[in-house]
Amino acid sequence: MSPAGPVDLLVVGGGTAGIVAAKTAARLGADAVLVEEHRTGGDCLWTGCVPSKALLAAADVAATARDGARYGIDVGEVHVDLARVMDHVRASVRHIEPHDSPESIEAVGARVLAGRARFTGPTTAEVTHTDGGTTSVEFRHAVLATGAAPTLPGIPGLAEVDPLTSDTVWDLRTDPGRLVVLGGGAIGCELGQGLARLDVAVTVVEGAARLLPGEDPEASAAVTRALEADGVAVRTGTAVARVRPGAGVTGTLVLADGDEIAFDRLLVAVGRSPRTRDLGLEAAGVRVDERGVVVVDDRLTTTNPRIRAAGDLTGHAQLTHVAGSHGSLAASNAVLGLRRTTDPVVPRVTYTQPEVAAVGVATGRPRRGVRVVRLDHDEVDRAVVEARIDGFTALALDGRGRIVGATVVAPRAGEMLAELTAAVRRGDRPRDLAATIHPYPAWSDGPSNAALVEVRAELDGPLPRRATAALLRTRRWWTDRSD
């Protein structure tokens, strides 16, 4: 297919950002063409969000069964068949895949080309089709949405042990034996805990001083306790010096302090790098920085005003919901000439058990003029009855008392965070949250009760107490006079 004349929007990449961009443009009546080299759906569908959460669901079942005794339930020995677990994972992907398929994209009016796009100029590209041949495409506007791939650091000896990544771990069908996870961020913690709950011997190694180094220190501590309770060995605060290969894919991780950790498989989860090579970006006038990140402004416009970028390759948070928001914004700005800017309020969740959910200003490292209100979940009745009190809600408040950030650690923290994200966007105060009727007993009592702590503290101040006392005296006088 050779589009007749310039298309309104060329989308390069068929992950979340690209799919949303193409569908948005088509629904607005624009002529949109999406180019994807492998398969639509991107990392989220095939190797990220969907398979990892399916794995964690199976892991939760196994952990709950083992934990039944504390609730007075004995379920006996738990047997894990990893091959069948991975069948469940693949079935979950297949169930969702139609929503991201080329057919779903074309159903709203966009066109899909299977192949690799390379820019040949500021408004032109060439598509090399997967089944042979090429197509030249002229475009009025374009959106780059090629995402990111797992980073493999230049550790001596690493490549010789054929390390697993978040892309390839799904090929496991049997117990990998001693599994070392290199990286204690969200991906490393989720996969490490999930596989440990499925009877895999796991060690998580993180060079920073603690797991989840970007989160509230108390959240990191809670996750560390949870992983260790599930049998994960946690090593933090020491870098990896080299990998000493063994037979096949086995080897030994040699740490900078001289300690050694033997493994049967090594899973690398130290971050993701943007896929921006071999796209002809120089010919298109699109600049990337030293990390390969596409340089964009707050409207996602690149150094070529005809080309925008969306999702993981922009240097913004590498999260599926960010990619979806970017795709919509980039497409509507491009085809309608709007000037919408990216939303600075971005929630994030690490789906360990307990989950760690956060938004806005960091509660563990509050900046000047920000104070933090914390509520431990031993004061949340739902947490008490489920015997899951190792969590908390923290609210960051600015000098005007507005909620500017939050962290929640709880089994359903991701769901609890939605209300707090809306509160941050609106500039709500704790009294707004506390005045809203919440269902009882629910996990949402955490944010609600944390807000009540602040409201009660405000009412206990000298001026409110004097005002309340004066109102009470006036009310008594009026009531007695009426009698």
Order of alpha helices (4+ residues) and beta strands (2+ residues): beta-alpha-beta-alpha-alpha-alpha-alpha-beta-beta-beta-beta-beta-alpha-beta-alpha-beta-beta-beta-beta-beta-beta-alpha-beta-alpha-beta-beta-beta-alpha-beta-beta-alpha-alpha-alpha-alpha
